[in-house]
Amino acid sequence: MSITAKTVWLEAPGQVALRNEALEAPGADEILCETIVTAISPGTELAAWRGDPPLRPGVVYPRLQGYCNVAKVLECGEGVEDFTPGDRVLTLQSHRSHFVAAADSVLYRLPEDADANKVVAAYLFHLGYNAVLRSNVRAGHRVMVIGLGALGLTSVAMAALAGAEVTAVSSQSAPAKIAKGFGAKAVVSRDEGDALKDCADVIISTTNGWDDFALALRAAAQNGTIACLGFPGRTEEPGDFNPLASEHFYMKQLRIEAVGWSPLEKDARGFARFNQRDNIAFLARAIEDGRLDPAPIISGSYRGDDIAQAYIDLDARKDDAITYLLDWSA
C-alpha cells in the first residue's frame, strides 16, 4: 500500500508547515495507521510556536508538533500478532495524517465503543497524574494547583480523584468553573495574602512565572512538597528573587521536585509499576467508564490542515479556549 502522509512541522516560531512524507510498507513488527484525531498539548506546542526559550540545548527548529494521536490500523507487518486492520490505537505520534510505527509503541488499543475524541486526551491528564504519584498525594492531603491551563485543570482532576482536598489558584472565571467541576474545593485568586500562607501539603505548580513560584514557597506547609510541572524562569529573569530562600526552603524543610517524567514502561522485576504505558492505559479506562471526562477542556475541533489557526486562537485564548482537537478523518 503506497501512502503519502501529511505531517505538521514548525519551521520557526509562528511558521507552521504541512509537509508530505512518502510511507513505505510496514516492516515485520510495524503497523501502518491512518490518524483519526489528535489533541493539541497547549503548553508544549504553544511554547514552541511562540519561540519560548527551549528546555534543552540543541537544534530547536524545524520540529514535529504533537504527541496525542488516535489512529486506525490499516496494515500490519507479518510479525505483528497483537493488532489487526481496523483496530484503533492510542500512540504518541505527532500531528499527521498517516504513520508507520513499531507495534510495541502503541500505548492503548481502544475498545469498540470507546470515544476516540475523548481517549485522545488521556496524555493531557498523565502529567498531572504523575505529579500526584511522585508527590505521594494521599486521601485527605491538602493540594494546591497553581495555574489553570490544560495542565493545571488536569492536575486538579487527578488530585481530586486521589482523594485530596484541592484548592486551585487562578484569576480567570471560566477555568475556575471547570476546576470546580473537576473536584476543586475552592478556586482563589493570587492576591489572597495570608490566606495562602502555609496552607498546602503539596503544591502542583504548572506555570513559568517567578511570582507563582514565590507563591508556592509561601503556601507550602511544613515538610511540604512543591511539584513543578511548569518551568520557573523560562520566560523571565528572576531579578533579586531567591527561589531557595531559607525562610521557606530550609525552615519548612520543603521538597522541590520536577515531576514531568515517568518511567516509560514496566521493568522486568516490576519496580516501575507506575509507568507511562500503564498510567495512560489506566487514564484511558477512567475516561471510558466516566471517572474522567475530558470534555470540559476540549474547546472545539479544527481540521488537521487548520492547525496554524488553532494555535493562533489558543494563544489568544479565544472564547476562553483550553485546547482543541484536530480532525484528520477528512
N, C-alpha and C positions, 0 to 999 in steps of 0.2 A: 504494500500500500504506500503510494507516494503522497506525502502531505507537506504543504508549506505552512509553517506556524507563523502567526503574528505575535511578536513579542514587544513588551514595553521596556524602553530604556530611558534613562535620564542622562542626557549628553552633557549637561552642565546645569547649574541652578536655574530653574524655571523653564528648561528646554526638554520637553518630553518628545520622544521619537518612537514611532512604531516601525519596527524592522521585520522583514521577512526572513525566516530561517527554514531551510530545507531539512526535513527529518528523514533519517534512514529507518529501515525496518528495525523493530526491536531485536536486541540480541537475545541470547538464550535465557537470561534471567531478568529480562526487561519487559516493560509494558508500554504500549503506545496509548495515549489518552487524549481525549478532547475535553477541554475545560468547559464546565457548566457555569460556574460563578466563582469570583474571587472577592475577598473583602480587603479594603484598604486598612492598613495599620497606620493610623494617622500620625502617631508620634514619630516613628522611624521614617516614614515616607515623606511627610511634610518637612521634617528637618533636612533631609537630603534635597528636597525640591527647593527649599528656601536658601540652601547653601550654608546651614549652620556649621560651626567647626566640627570636623569629623571626630569620631570617638577613638580612632586608632590611626597610626601612621600608615602611609601607603597611598596608592592610586585611589582616588575617590570617584572620579568620573572617567568614562561612562560607567553606569551601573544598572543592573537589572533592578526592577522595583517589585516589591510584594512578596508575600510568603503564606498567604491564606487561600488555599485553592481546593475546590471540589471539582472533580472531573469524572468523565465516563471512560471506562476502559474500552478501547476499540480492538486491540490486538495484543496477544500475549506471546512472548518467546517460548520456545519449545521446552525450556526448563522450568517454566512458571507453573506451580501447582495450586497456589492459594487464591488465584483470581481467574475470572473468565470474562470474555467480552460482555459488556452490559453492566458490569459491576460499577458502582460509584465509589470513589475513593477520596479521602482527605489527605493532602500532602502539603509540603512546604514549597511547592513550585511557585514561581513568580507569576505576575500578571501576564498571561499568554494564552493563545487560543488552543494550542496543542503542545504536547511534550512527550519525550521518551525518557523513562526513568527506571532505575532499578526497582524491582518488585518489592524488595525489602525496605525501600524508603517510604512506603505507604504507612501512614500513621493510623489510619482507621478505615474500615470498609463500612459504608452506610447501609443500614437495613433498608428494605424496600420502601417502607413507609416513612423514612426519615426525611425531614425538610432540609434540602441542601442549602437553602438561603439562611437557615439558622445554624446548622452544623459548621458551615464555613467560618463562623465567628469563634469557634472553640479556642483557637490560639489566642484570641484577644483577651480571654479570661485566664490564660495559662500563666502569664507573668504575675498577675495578682494572686493566683493560687500558689505559685512558687514563693512569693513573698510571705504568704500565710504559713506555708510549710517551714520555710527557713527561719522564720521568726518564732516558731513554736507557739503559735497562737492556739489558745485553748478556750473552751466554752467558758464565758464569764470574763475573759480578758477585755480590757478597755483598749480599743483600737481606734486610732485617728488616721484618716486618709486625707492627705493634703493635695488638693487639685482634683478637679472632676472632669477631666477629659476622658477619652475612652479608657485609658489605663486606670485612672482613678475610680471611675464608675465600676469597672470590672473588679477592682480590688475591694471596693465596698461590698459587692455581691459575694465575693469569695470569703471575706472575713465574716460576714453575716451568716453564710452557710456553715462556717466553722463554729458558730455559736457565740461569737464575740459581740460585745456592745459597741456598736460602731458610731463614731462621730465623723462627719466629713467637713472639710474646710473649703468654702467657695463663696464667691460673691455673686454668682450667676444663678438666677432663679430657675431656668429651665433644667440644667443638670442637677440642681438641688432636688427638684421634684423626682427625677429619675433615681437619684441616690436613695431617697426615702422609699421609693418603690422597690429598690434592691435590698432594703433592710436597714438603712442607716437610721439610728435612733434620733439623730439630730444633725442639722447642717448649720454651721456657724460661719460668720464672716471672720476675716483675718484680724479685725480690729477689736476683738472681744476682750483684749487686755488680760487681766489677772484670771479671768475665767478659763483661759487656755494655758495656764501655768501648772506644770507637774500633774497633768490630768490623764495621761495615757500610758499604758504599759508598752504598747507597740505603736510606733508611728510609721505609716507607709507613705513615703514622700515620692510623689510622681512628677514633680516639676523641676525646673532648672535654676530657679532664682535663689540667690543667697538669702533674700528676706524670708523665703519659705523654709530654708534650712535653719535659719536662726529661730524661726517659729517652732520647728521640730525640736530643737535643743531646749527651748523653754517649756514646751508642752510635755516632753518626756518625763515620766515619773522615775523615782529611784530604781536603779537597776533595769531601766527601760531599754528598749531596742528601737533604733531608727533604721528601717529597711529602705534602702534607696533604690527606687525604680527610675527616678529621674536622674539628671546629670548636673548636680550643683556646679555653677560656674561655667557651664558650657557656652553660654551666650553673653556673659557679662563678667567684668573684673570684680574681684572681691573687695577692693578698696581696703579700708582698715579693719574689716571684719575678721575675727578669729574663729574659724569653724570648729576649732578644738578648744575653745575657751574652758579653762579649768573649772570655772564655777558650774558648768554643766557637765562636760565630758568626764572630768575626774571626780568631782564631788558627788555626782549622781551615779558614777560607775556605769556609764552608758556603753552599749554595744552598737556600733555603727557599721553597717554591712551593705555591700552591693548584692542585690538578690535577683539579678536579671537572668542568671544562667542556672540550668539544672543539668544533671547527667542526661546524656542523650537516650540511653536505654538501660535496661536492667543488666547488671553484670552477672557472670556465671554463678556466683555464690549468693546472689540476692541482696547484696549490701546497698544497691542503688534502687531500692524498692520504688521510691517516688522519682520517676524519671520522665523526660519529655514525652516519650511514646505512651507510657501508661497513664501519665497525667492527662494528656489530650484525649485519650480514649475514655477516661473517666468523665471528663468535661463534656465530650460529645454525647455520652449516655445521659448525663444530667440534663442536657438540652433536650434530648429526645423525650425524657419522661417528665419534663416540666419543672424540674428543680431549678433550672436556669433558663431564663428567657432573654435571648439577645435582642429581641425586637425593639426595646426602648433605646438602644444605642445605634440602631440601624436607621439612618435618617432618610434613606432613599436609595435609588438604584440608577446607574448610568450604563450605557453601552460600553463595552470594553474599549472601543475606539475613542470614547469621550473622556478618558481618564484625565487628560490635561484640565478640562473644565471642572471635573470633580475635585482636583487639587485646589483650583482657584476658589471654588465655593467652600471647601472645607477650611482653607486658610482664612477666608473672610468670615467664617462662622455663619454662613448664610442660613437663616431660619434656625439658628442655634444647633446646627448640624454637629453630630458626634462623629459618625463615619458613614461611608457609603459602600454599597455592593457594586460590583461590575459584572454585567450580564454578558457572557460570551456565547450564549446559545444561538444568537443570530449569525 
